[in-house]
Amino acid sequence: MDQTYIRDVSEHVGEEITIKGWLYNQRSSGKLIFPQIRDGSGIIQGVVFKKNVPERVWTDFEGLTQESSIIVRGRVRADERAPGGYELDVSDVEVLQTAEAYPITPKEHGVEFLMDHRHLWLRSRRQHAILTVRAEVIRAVRDYFDSNGFLLMDTPIFTPAACEGTTTLFSVDYFEDTTAYLAQSGQLYNEATAAAFGKVYCFGPTFRAEKSKTRRHLTEFWMVEPEVAYADLDDIMELAEDFITFIVHRVLENRRKELDEMERDISRLEKIEPPFPRLQYDDAVRMLQEGHEKGELESQFEWGGDFGSPDETYLSNRFDRPVMVHRYPAAVKAFYMKPDPERAELALCVDVLAPEGYGEVIGGGQRADDLAYLLKQIHEHGLPEDAFDWYLDLRKYGTFPHGGFGMGIERCMAWLCGIEHIRETIPFPRMLYRLKP
C-alpha cells in the first residue's frame, strides 16, 4: 500500500511520501498555505507553496474544510520549528470528500455538546492523547500478568446472581422467563479458575447500576481482576503495589508526548515507587476525625462506615504515592471477604487510593475459604443459595487460602492523565443520563 503513517515520518526525511488522512486545520499567508494533516497516528504540518504546485492543487487546498478526506503527497523535511519537528513540502493532493461544516470548532463548547458529539470529539488532540494512553495502559496490564505467570480467563457477562450487592444490578430477560444480570465482576468465577490454574486474571467490561452522577462513576467500565491461589492479604497488597508501579513506568516510558499534550504534571507520576504507605482502617479513621477537628473536613467520620469521595480525597492528598488502606469493617465489605482472625469484625481487605485526590483505583483482599462461614454470609446478605451452589463447591472440594483484586481502567486512567472527570477516559462513556452516542 502506497502510504506512510505520520508517526513514521522521521524515517523518511528527504523522501517523497503519501499520507492518507484528514485536514485537521489550515491557515494561509499570501502565497503559502499551511495545512495540518492527521491520519490517526499523528499530525503533521504541510507547506503548499503556490509557485511550486499546479494551480489545481492550490485551488483544491483553498476549497478544503475541516475534516475533509484527503490523500497528500510531498517530501518530508526536518524542521525544529514545526510541530513534531517535521514538515511536508506538498506536491499534490487528492480530495476524496470536502466535509460539511464541522460542528466542533476552536471556540469554547459546553461539555454536554461535546458529549453529544463524542463520535467527532475523539478526533481532537486531547482526546486522541487520552485514548492513546488508555491503549498503553491496557497493553501494560496484559504484559504484566502474561509475563508473571498468570493465565487470562474469560468470565461470563451474563450471571445468575449478584457478586457485590443486589441493588446495583442491570437485569436482562433471558430464556423461558428467566432473569439474568450483567456482570458486576468476574471475581467469583476467577476463584474457580484459580483453583484450576493457580494464577489467573480476567479482563473485560463490567456493569454497575448505581444511580450516581459523580465524576468517578460509569455504568459500564473495564476492569482487570487477578486471583492468586495460596495468597494472603499481604501477598495481594504486594501484587497491587508492583502492578501499579509497572503501569506507571510503562506510561512514562512510552507516552510522555501524550501526557505533555494533556499538560500532565509528570513529576508527580515519577514519584510512584514502592513501597506504598499502608494505613490500617483504624488509623485512617483517626486521620479523618483529626481533619474534621482542624476544619479541613466538613463532616465528622464515625468508625464503622465506608469512605466516601471526600474521605478518600482527604486521605490520598496526604501522600505522594498510592496509599493502601486495609482491614475495613466486614459490615461494609462484600460477603466473600475473609474475616481477620485477630479481630473478627474486620475483613482482610484493601483499597488502594490514588494520590492527588483520585480515590480508589483498586479494591481487593483475601477471600473467605471456610464453607460454614461463607454459607452464613450468603444467608445474612439475603442472597439466593441456589445461585451460589457452584461457588460453595469450591469450599467443599479442596478449599485453600486465596485472594485478588479488581482495578477499573477508567479510574486508573483519570489519575494517570490528571483528568477531572472519568467520562473522557473511555471512547463512549455510559453514565446515568447518557446512553448515546
C-alpha positions in Angstrom: 0.0 0.0 0.0 1.4 3.4 -1.0 1.1 5.0 2.4 3.3 6.4 5.1 2.0 7.0 8.6 2.8 10.3 10.2 4.2 8.6 13.3 6.9 7.2 10.9 7.9 10.3 9.0 11.2 10.6 10.9 12.4 7.5 8.9 11.7 9.2 5.6 13.4 12.6 5.7 14.2 13.8 2.2 11.8 11.2 0.7 8.6 11.6 -1.2 5.7 10.0 0.7 1.9 9.7 0.6 -0.3 10.4 3.6 -3.9 9.4 3.7 -6.0 11.2 6.2 -8.0 14.3 7.0 -7.5 18.1 7.2 -7.2 18.9 10.9 -6.7 22.7 10.5 -5.4 25.2 7.9 -4.1 28.7 7.7 -2.7 30.7 4.8 -0.2 33.5 4.3 -0.2 35.1 0.9 1.3 32.6 -1.5 1.6 29.9 1.2 -0.9 27.5 2.7 -0.1 25.6 5.9 -2.5 22.6 6.2 -2.3 20.4 9.3 -3.0 16.8 8.3 -3.9 14.0 10.6 -4.0 10.3 9.8 -4.8 8.7 13.2 -1.2 8.1 14.1 -0.3 11.8 14.4 -0.5 15.3 12.9 2.0 16.9 10.5 2.1 20.4 9.1 2.2 20.7 5.3 3.6 23.6 3.3 1.9 24.4 0.0 3.9 27.0 -2.0 1.8 28.4 -4.8 4.5 28.7 -7.3 5.7 25.1 -6.7 2.4 23.3 -7.3 -0.1 23.0 -10.1 -3.0 25.5 -10.0 -5.4 22.6 -9.3 -3.5 21.7 -6.1 -3.6 25.3 -4.8 -7.3 25.6 -5.7 -8.1 22.3 -4.0 -6.5 23.3 -0.8 -8.2 26.7 -0.8 -11.6 24.9 -1.0 -10.9 22.4 1.8 -12.9 22.4 5.0 -12.0 21.0 8.4 -12.0 17.1 8.4 -12.1 16.9 4.6 -10.7 13.5 3.5 -7.5 13.9 1.5 -4.6 12.0 0.1 -1.5 14.2 0.2 1.9 13.7 -1.5 5.1 15.5 -0.6 8.7 15.4 0.6 9.5 15.1 4.3 11.7 17.9 5.8 13.1 18.1 9.3 12.3 21.5 10.9 12.8 22.1 14.6 10.3 25.0 14.5 7.5 22.8 13.1 5.1 20.9 15.4 6.5 17.5 15.8 9.8 18.5 14.3 8.9 17.7 10.7 7.1 19.3 7.8 5.8 18.1 4.5 6.5 20.0 1.3 3.3 19.3 -0.5 3.4 18.5 -4.2 0.0 17.0 -4.8 -3.4 16.4 -3.2 -6.4 14.2 -4.0 -9.6 15.3 -2.4 -11.9 12.3 -1.5 -14.6 14.4 0.1 -15.0 18.0 1.1 -16.6 17.8 4.6 -19.7 19.6 5.6 -19.3 22.4 8.2 -17.7 20.7 11.1 -19.7 21.2 14.4 -16.6 21.2 16.7 -14.7 24.5 16.1 -11.8 26.1 18.0 -14.4 28.1 20.1 -15.4 27.0 23.6 -18.1 24.3 23.6 -20.0 23.0 26.6 -19.4 19.5 27.9 -22.9 18.3 27.0 -22.4 19.5 23.4 -19.1 17.7 23.2 -20.5 14.5 24.7 -23.4 14.6 22.2 -20.7 14.8 19.5 -18.4 12.3 21.2 -18.0 10.4 17.9 -16.4 13.5 16.5 -14.7 14.8 19.6 -12.5 11.8 19.6 -10.6 13.4 16.7 -9.3 16.3 18.9 -5.7 16.4 20.1 -6.5 16.0 23.8 -9.0 13.1 23.4 -6.6 11.4 21.0 -3.8 11.7 23.6 -6.1 10.3 26.4 -7.2 7.3 24.5 -3.7 6.6 23.2 -2.6 6.4 26.9 -5.6 4.1 27.5 -4.3 1.7 24.9 -0.9 1.8 26.5 -2.4 1.1 30.0 -4.3 -1.9 28.6 -1.2 -3.2 26.9 0.7 -2.8 30.1 -1.9 -4.7 32.1 -1.8 -7.7 29.7 2.0 -7.6 29.5 2.4 -7.6 33.3 0.1 -10.5 34.0 1.1 -12.5 30.9 4.8 -12.2 31.9 4.3 -13.0 35.6 2.7 -16.5 35.3 -1.0 -15.5 35.1 -3.4 -17.0 32.6 -6.2 -15.0 31.1 -9.6 -16.4 31.8 -12.7 -15.0 30.2 -15.6 -14.8 32.7 -19.3 -14.6 31.9 -21.1 -11.3 31.2 -24.5 -12.9 32.0 -24.6 -14.1 35.6 -27.4 -15.7 37.7 -26.9 -13.5 40.8 -25.1 -10.6 42.3 -21.5 -10.5 43.2 -21.3 -7.4 45.3 -24.9 -6.3 46.1 -28.3 -6.7 44.6 -29.2 -3.1 44.3 -26.7 -2.2 41.6 -27.5 -4.9 39.0 -28.7 -4.5 35.4 -31.3 -7.2 34.8 -31.9 -8.6 31.4 -34.6 -11.0 30.1 -33.1 -14.5 29.5 -34.8 -17.5 28.0 -38.1 -19.0 29.3 -38.9 -16.1 31.7 -35.5 -16.3 33.4 -33.8 -13.2 34.6 -30.1 -12.8 34.1 -27.8 -10.0 35.3 -24.9 -8.1 33.7 -21.7 -8.9 35.5 -20.5 -6.6 38.2 -17.3 -8.5 38.5 -15.6 -11.7 37.2 -14.1 -12.4 40.6 -16.3 -15.3 41.8 -15.6 -17.2 38.6 -11.9 -16.3 38.9 -11.9 -18.1 42.2 -12.9 -21.3 40.3 -10.3 -20.8 37.6 -7.6 -20.0 40.3 -8.3 -23.4 41.8 -7.6 -25.0 38.4 -4.7 -22.8 37.2 -3.2 -21.2 40.3 -2.7 -17.6 39.0 -5.4 -16.1 36.7 -6.8 -12.8 35.6 -9.9 -11.7 33.8 -10.2 -8.5 31.8 -13.4 -7.1 30.3 -16.4 -4.9 30.6 -18.4 -4.8 33.9 -21.6 -3.1 34.8 -22.9 -1.2 37.9 -26.4 0.2 38.1 -25.5 2.8 40.7 -27.6 5.9 40.2 -24.5 8.1 40.8 -23.6 11.3 38.9 -20.2 11.8 40.4 -17.1 12.3 38.3 -15.8 8.8 39.4 -18.7 6.7 38.2 -19.7 5.0 34.9 -22.4 2.4 34.4 -20.1 0.4 32.0 -16.4 0.2 32.6 -13.5 -2.1 32.0 -11.9 -4.0 34.9 -8.9 -6.3 35.3 -9.1 -8.8 38.1 -6.2 -11.1 39.1 -6.8 -14.0 41.5 -4.0 -16.0 43.2 -4.1 -19.4 44.9 -2.4 -19.6 48.3 -2.1 -15.8 48.6 -2.9 -13.9 51.8 -3.7 -10.2 52.2 0.0 -9.2 52.3 0.6 -11.0 49.1 -2.2 -9.2 47.4 -1.0 -5.8 48.6 2.4 -6.5 47.3 1.0 -7.6 43.9 -1.2 -4.5 43.7 1.8 -2.3 44.5 4.1 -3.9 41.9 1.3 -3.9 39.3 0.5 -0.2 39.6 4.2 0.7 39.6 4.7 -1.3 36.4 1.8 0.5 34.7 3.0 4.0 35.7 6.6 3.3 34.5 5.3 1.9 31.2 3.2 5.0 30.5 6.1 7.3 31.4 8.4 5.3 29.2 6.1 5.3 26.1 3.6 8.1 26.3 5.3 11.2 27.6 4.3 13.1 24.4 0.6 12.4 25.1 1.0 13.3 28.8 2.6 16.6 27.6 -0.3 17.2 25.3 -2.6 16.9 28.3 -0.3 19.2 30.3 0.0 16.5 32.9 2.5 17.2 35.7 4.8 14.2 35.0 6.9 14.9 38.1 4.0 13.6 40.3 4.0 10.3 38.4 7.7 10.0 38.6 7.4 9.7 42.4 5.4 6.5 42.1 7.8 3.9 43.5 7.3 1.1 46.1 6.9 0.8 48.9 3.4 2.3 49.1 2.3 3.5 52.6 0.0 1.1 54.3 -2.7 2.5 56.6 -4.9 0.4 58.8 -8.6 1.4 58.7 -8.5 2.5 62.4 -5.6 4.9 61.7 -7.4 6.2 58.6 -10.5 7.0 60.7 -8.3 8.8 63.3 -6.8 10.9 60.4 -10.3 11.8 59.2 -11.5 12.7 62.6 -8.5 14.9 63.2 -9.1 16.6 59.9 -12.6 17.4 60.9 -11.4 18.9 64.2 -8.9 21.1 62.3 -11.7 22.3 60.0 -10.3 20.5 57.0 -13.3 18.2 56.6 -16.8 19.3 56.7 -18.4 16.3 58.4 -17.3 14.0 61.2 -16.5 10.5 60.3 -17.6 7.7 62.6 -15.8 4.4 62.9 -17.7 1.6 61.0 -18.6 3.4 57.9 -17.2 3.1 54.4 -15.3 6.1 53.0 -17.0 8.5 50.6 -15.2 10.5 47.9 -14.3 13.4 50.3 -12.8 11.0 52.8 -10.7 9.2 50.1 -9.6 12.5 48.7 -8.5 13.8 52.1 -6.5 10.6 52.8 -4.9 10.3 49.5 -3.9 14.0 49.4 -1.6 13.3 52.4 0.7 11.1 50.4 2.7 11.5 47.2 2.0 7.9 46.1 -0.9 5.5 46.3 -1.9 4.6 49.9 -3.2 1.2 50.8 -6.0 1.3 53.4 -6.6 -2.2 54.8 -8.8 -4.1 57.2 -12.1 -2.3 56.9 -15.1 -3.3 59.0 -16.5 -6.5 57.5 -20.0 -5.0 57.5 -19.1 -2.5 54.7 -17.4 -5.1 52.5 -18.6 -7.9 50.2 -19.9 -11.2 51.7 -16.9 -13.2 50.4 -14.2 -11.3 52.3 -12.3 -13.4 54.9 -12.6 -12.0 58.5 -9.4 -11.0 60.3 -8.6 -14.0 62.7 -7.4 -11.4 65.3 -10.4 -9.1 65.0 -13.5 -10.9 63.6 -15.3 -7.5 63.0 -12.7 -6.6 60.4 -12.2 -8.0 56.9 -8.9 -8.9 55.3 -9.3 -6.4 52.5 -7.5 -3.5 51.0 -8.4 -0.4 49.0 -5.7 1.4 47.0 -6.3 5.1 46.9 -4.5 7.1 44.2 -2.8 10.3 45.1 -3.9 13.8 44.1 -7.5 13.1 45.3 -8.4 10.5 42.7 -9.7 8.0 45.2 -10.0 4.2 45.0 -8.4 2.6 41.9 -8.0 -0.9 43.3 -10.2 -2.9 45.7 -9.5 -6.5 46.9 -8.3 -8.8 49.6 -8.3 -12.3 50.9 -11.4 -14.5 50.2 -13.3 -16.5 52.9 -12.3 -20.1 52.5 -14.5 -21.7 55.2 -17.7 -23.3 53.9 -19.8 -22.7 57.0 -18.8 -19.0 57.3 -19.5 -18.4 53.6 -22.9 -20.1 53.8 -23.7 -17.9 56.8 -22.7 -14.8 54.9 -24.8 -15.6 51.9 -27.9 -16.0 54.1 -27.2 -12.8 56.1 -26.8 -10.8 52.9 -30.1 -12.2 51.6 -28.6 -13.9 48.6 -30.1 -16.9 46.9 -28.2 -20.0 48.0 -29.1 -22.0 44.9 -27.4 -19.4 42.7 -24.2 -19.9 44.6 -24.1 -23.7 44.8 -21.3 -23.9 42.4 -19.3 -21.2 44.3 -19.8 -23.1 47.6 -18.5 -26.3 45.9 -15.1 -24.5 45.8 -15.0 -24.8 49.6 -16.1 -28.4 49.6 -13.6 -29.7 47.1 -10.1 -28.6 48.1 -10.6 -25.2 49.8 -7.5 -23.1 50.0 -6.4 -19.6 51.0 -6.6 -17.2 48.1 -7.1 -13.6 47.2 -7.1 -11.0 44.4 -8.3 -7.5 43.5 -10.0 -5.5 40.8 -8.8 -2.4 39.1 -11.0 -0.2 37.0 -9.1 1.0 33.9 -11.0 4.3 33.7 -10.3 5.3 37.3 -6.7 4.5 36.8 -6.7 6.5 33.6 -8.2 9.5 35.2 -5.4 9.6 37.8 -2.6 8.9 35.3 -3.8 11.6 32.9 -4.8 14.1 35.6 -8.4 14.2 34.2 -11.2 15.7 36.4 -14.0 13.5 35.1 -13.9 9.8 34.2 -16.1 10.3 31.2 -13.1 11.2 29.0 -11.2 8.0 29.7 -13.3 5.7 27.6 -14.3 6.2 23.9 -18.1 6.1 24.5 -19.0 6.6 28.2 -22.2 5.2 29.7 -23.5 7.2 32.6 -26.8 7.7 34.5 -28.2 10.0 31.8 -26.1 9.1 28.8 -26.6 6.2 26.5 -25.8 7.9 23.2 -23.8 8.1 21.0 
